[in-house]
Amino acid sequence: MEFCDLKRQYGAYREEIDQAMAQVLQSAHYIHGPDVAALEKELAEFCGANHVVCCANGTDALGLALMALGLKPGDEVIVPAFSFFATAEMPALHGARLRFADVDPVLFNMDPQSVQALIGPKTVGIIAVSLFGLLADLKALQQIADQHGLWLLEDGAQSFGARNSNGFSCAQTALATTSFFPAKPLGCYGDGGAVFCQDEQTAQKVRLLANHGSQQRYHHEAIGLNSRLDSLQAAVLRVKLRHFEQELSQRHEAAQLYDQLLPDSVQKPLIPRDERSAWAQYTLQVENRDELQKFLQARGIPTAIHYPIPLHRQKALETDFALDPCPQADRLSQRVLSLPMHGMMHKEEIQSVCDALREWTLS
Ligand SMILES: *Cc1c(COP(=O)(O)O)cnc(C)c1O
């Protein structure tokens, strides 16, 4: 069994993907080809964002968004203590001072009350992560941001396709980002990412920054990056986007089957009513997590720990934990265990994972 079976997925779309890639190869439009522009339009239509700028990966997408927001050294940015490293790495790279908000013990996402408590005179913005595919509480966070004149950026690397009563992930904040890393809900076959913008001026700025600050070749208006999505990845993504709703339903069905078959002694992920997760991960909370992981591994069941060290304790970020205590993030980092999850899971696989967990509970 695979944790995320990308071979099975490729097998399902093989003909369409091979054909789309062959077309790019023959066209020789490898950079900035027509597939990139078409994909940007299709992504915008899918989620309801006004503008989409594709780029090289989800980390760059965050960096580009922060550059477009004008982040400067010394600015304070609030990030959740429980996320993938890139969420904190990008503001840190641009010289920001990080403040770490604690997270909800059940939903895994940033706790708005914890955010509120961290706001000070130097705070400029909030990065909200929609972790494991579930939208962050963007409504509450937007209210806080508006009250204090801060920007709110959604890191939707794990949540493209997720929805709540206000619409889709990546279309609810002035700026949002996602990743097309192969194992993300909408993944390509290499690296890829995108920035979602509500206003055209910001989109133009992001587009400029992603291309060496240049609109006209050899004329540079700003210091930027070389961060482009290549045409081959765009062609793959266009095929996969056509099947994405179907895959999201398949992930949802897999999650429902887990919910139904797992023993009650493990804490299952909770999705609030009227929300749809993109199910980037199906993450349990358990005691003796490390032992359970070994037990499952011995039975051929791969699992993953997202994340064993919370961001406020990462060596590279040199923070003072006493300043921003994040007890829930600390607790989760000891308890979380993600089970195999992707859009092509077989019922028998889910059944065997649940059987093994039941056996563990009884042992
Ligand atoms: C994967 C991920 C990123 C970075 O995306 P890459 O495409 O791998 O650079 C950023 N934030 C979160 C929350 C992620 O899960």
PDBQT file of the ligand as one rigid body, heavy atoms in Angstrom, charges set to zero:
ROOT
HETATM    1  C1  LIG A 401       3.596  22.061   0.690  1.00  0.00    +0.000 C 
HETATM    2  C2  LIG A 401       3.390  23.283   1.458  1.00  0.00    +0.000 A 
HETATM    3  C3  LIG A 401       4.043  24.485   1.117  1.00  0.00    +0.000 A 
HETATM    4  C4  LIG A 401       5.120  24.580   0.087  1.00  0.00    +0.000 C 
HETATM    5  O1  LIG A 401       4.804  24.105  -1.171  1.00  0.00    +0.000 OA
HETATM    6  P1  LIG A 401       5.978  23.623  -2.150  1.00  0.00    +0.000 P 
HETATM    7  O2  LIG A 401       5.292  23.546  -3.487  1.00  0.00    +0.000 OA
HETATM    8  O3  LIG A 401       6.435  22.291  -1.674  1.00  0.00    +0.000 OA
HETATM    9  O4  LIG A 401       7.056  24.647  -2.141  1.00  0.00    +0.000 OA
HETATM   10  C5  LIG A 401       3.718  25.632   1.831  1.00  0.00    +0.000 A 
HETATM   11  N1  LIG A 401       2.830  25.602   2.836  1.00  0.00    +0.000 NA
HETATM   12  C6  LIG A 401       2.212  24.463   3.213  1.00  0.00    +0.000 A 
HETATM   13  C7  LIG A 401       1.219  24.508   4.325  1.00  0.00    +0.000 C 
HETATM   14  C8  LIG A 401       2.490  23.265   2.548  1.00  0.00    +0.000 A 
HETATM   15  O5  LIG A 401       1.864  22.147   2.938  1.00  0.00    +0.000 OA
ENDROOT
TORSDOF 0
